[in-house]
Amino acid sequence: MVFSLTQPAKITDTSIYHEIPKVFTGNRQLLADNAILKQVLEEIERIVCKRKKLILKGKTMVSILKVFDELKKCIAKVNLKKSKQKPRQKRN
């Protein structure tokens, strides 16, 4: 294709014009694939959630934050006890 400086090129004469439908087709295909994958992911997450509920049914769950809070309380109690104790005297 030869461009002329006196006449502007028509959009239908450019190679980009011919590639646009291919890009749109690919875009539509990717959007469809994305939608399908989202549905599959939701289904898998639903199944995993059900299995977790069955496995954990009747079990006591403790969060990490609760464990850390209890650990801090225990450390504070130990430090308090240490500060209340009389210092040991050295034997000669």
Secondary structure, DSSP 4 states (H G I P E B T S, - for coil): ----SSSPPPGGGSHHHHHHHHHHHHHHHHHHHHHHHHHHHHHHHHHHHHHHHHHHTT-----HHHHHHHHHHHHHHHHHHHHHSPPPPPP-
